[in-house]
Amino acid sequence: MENKKRTERISLIAFVIALLAVPLYVMVKSSQVNAHDHAEATFVGKESCKECHLSEYNDWVGSDHDKAMGFANDSTVLGDFNNQTVQYNGMTHKLYKRDDRFYALTDGEDGKMKEFEIKYVFGHYPLQQYLVEFDGGRLQTLPLTWNSKDSVWYHMAATVYKDDIIEHTNWLHWTNQAQNWNSMCADCHSTNLKKGYDFENDSYHTTWSEINVSCEACHGPASNHIAWANKAEYAREDDNNYGLVVQTSGIDNKEFVDLCVRCHSRRASLSDFNHSKDIYNHCIPNMPHGENYFIDGQILDEDYMYGSFTQSKMYMRDVKCNDCHNVHSTKRLFEDNRLCTQCHRADDYDTYNHHHHKLKGETGKAVIASDGVKFDVGEGAKCINCHMPARFYMGPDYRNDHSIRVPRPDLTETLGTPNACNQCHADKTTQWAENKLIQWHGTSKKAQYGTVFQEAQTGSQKGYEGLVHIYNDEVYPEVIRAIAVQLLGLHYPEQGKPILFDALNNINGHIRYNALHSLTVNDPESMNKVLGMLNDASKAIRTDCAAKLVSVDKQQIPSKYRKALDRATKEYKEVLEYGADFPTGKFNLANYYYNTKQIDKAQKFYERALEQDELFNPVKINLAILYNGKGEFKKAEELLKDYLKNVPNDGGATFTYALFLSERKRYDESMIYLIKASKLSPDNPRILYNIAMMYDFRDDRPNAIKYLKSAIEITPEDPNLYMSLLNLYNKYGQRTEMKNMARTILKNFPNINSKANLEALLNQ
């Protein structure tokens, strides 16, 4: 039983980490012609486009895409390197030039001050970062950052991690993986980026065809297009998208927005970028929920627009990125309300009767927003300031929320989410803001999915019904319906299964993937559903199937699925190897090796993950279980104790340590941790069962029976708990209670295997 428990825990943590390890990784594209139709197409460079597309080329020159990355020289470096200094963590960091090269004196991998030459610039406005070369093909992002909006230097860690001092041993330190260009940044800042990660040697050979985001980053390799253009007009094919790999015209808004998702989303990467029409063949985009968003979908951390925009009413009404932005210059089409009145009637919406704010030039006072931004008179009349409030990221980067919503002070009260009114009028109460909105627009308010998501976190029936309603109502954006499916699997794993089964057949990739990923495979029907998706068109879904089946004995897999499972497992391993430059990637690869009985390889990658990030606590549990299985009990206990020191309120880990102590026959210590685990995880019947067995071992009948009854109250559908209680009654000679329990078991589980024995007991 304990071995089964360990295996289940390893698998569970692997799935959880795969879900959470989405914080800052890769991306995808989606509205393209099939890539295999253009397999011979090659990258030719931006100069090949200039002759025919001069207007677009001129728009692109100087754009954020043009200046996404470059070699460090006098024309690209914006920062002041005239012997400047920055103070951080009691150290004086310096920036200077020597022999026309740029240098930084800062703390290195060992924490000591060292000189580093800057080889590349990264971005240009409102901030510019700088890259340094390390061994193993790594490029690392210096924390010494140039604020090009205010022309000052600042230390990124002091801005982003205000509550922490980032030492050289921390995973977030600039010399470690969190600030690694190859995996964190590269594929969105260069064209035709190939990460080239060698997972065995933990090194990179990263390449690109152009250092910045050029024409072919969005349009695909253009050699076939040039061949098409060079033909006489009568000889040109009219059904091949002009020879381009990527179709950018004559497409709907979903296809258009999916062109941008590979860089404008938070996502988990499956491979180097490819031009598949299905974004789930390249990456798994984060849904607008979790640690990067407020519960109502507003941005909390950087989301790069996709998660925000795809939940918006504008997206649902077929608005595309290029309706508001020049996609070549990346600038807005207008900087005033004409941006919105392209679609919305100006005589209805660009009026005082709608926005109730003074216009520029009228008498009034500026307001200082909660983030310190000054809004002059007239700014409140701009649509984006009320419907797309901005937040600062990475210091000076003031980025607008693309979920484009109506301010809701009432939700600030009930959900704790921000609203544009009080963000600007920081000196006013939410009730003041709510009263103003009622005065101007009445009391009517639409339901907001954040209230359902909050209720679902309680596990209530009301929360369940709300999630089911959102999933079934196609008026809701597909990403919101996908979150509803995700939460059904998380908070209602059994009750929600019929909905998850239905969602597995949904045509939308977000919904289908999240249904699969959230499905608990603990019964034959669930297993069959997963097996049936092994040939899904989306790589993310095929590999997630393989992840769920990796620990299943192959003899349990029907023969008709085995070839498909082998193919999906091969893809899954390739995905794990691709992402193994991250601690989470190494962890997941180690879990794969553990579940496929390759214990030495599992140990190697668990240990590598821990070396890379000593605060990556989940790996300690799995590595401890591995050590325990190999008889290295001292190492196992050290890791378990270290984990509990860092995560003292983890009931599951406390239970694991209690079982470890019990195996070592340290029963008194084990009981202490079992009781603690039961308080931390009061709804875990396995903990209560083990406490009951420990009391039984001590011949403490009352407490043994008490804890078994508590376990049954939590899981009344588990016949094994009833049988355990019957056995206790038998052991202690409680014949009446034993017969009553036998009747209860036969009533609740009429087809139980021990039916004959129970009936014989009642006839004694």
Buried (B, 14 or more C-beta within 10 A) or exposed (E): EEEEBBBEBBBEBBBEBBBEBBBBBBBBBBBBBEBEEBEEBEBBBBEBBBEEBEEBBEBBEEBBBBBBBBEBEEEBBBBEBEEBEBEBBEBEBBBBBEEEEBBBBBBBBEBEEEEBEBBBBBBBBBBBBBBBBBEEBBBBBBBBBBBBEEEBBBBBBBBBBEEEEBEBEBBBBBBBBBBBBBBBBBBBBBBBBBBBBBBEEBBBEBEBBBBBBBBBBBBBBBBBBBEBBEEEEEEBEEEBBBBBBBBBEEBEBBBBBBBBBBBBBBBBBBBBBBBBBBBBBBBBBBBBBBEBBBBBBBBBBBBBBBBBBBBBEBBBEEBBBBBBBBBBBBEBEEEBBEBBBEEEEEEEBBEEEBBBBBEEEEEEEEBBBEEEBEBEBBBBBBBBBBBBBBBBBBBBBEBBBBBBBBBBBBBBBEBEBBBBBBBBBEEBEBEEBBEBBBEEEEEEBEEBBBBBBBBBEEEEEEBBEBBBBBBEEEEBBBBBBBBBBBBBBBBBBEEBBEBBBBBBEBEBBBBBBBBBBBBBBEEEEBBEBBBBBBBBEBBBBBBBBBBBBBBBEEEEBEEEBEEBBBBBBEBBBBBBBBBBBBBBBBBBBBBBBBBBEBEEBBBBBBBBBBEBBBEBBBBBBBBBBBBBEEEBBEBBBBBBEBBBEEBEEBBBBBBBBBBBBBEBEBBEBBBBBBBBBBEBBEEBBBBBBBBBBBBBEEEBBEBBBBBBEBBBEBBEEBBEBBBBBBBBBBEBEBEEBBBBBBEBBBEEBEEBEBEEEBEEBEEE
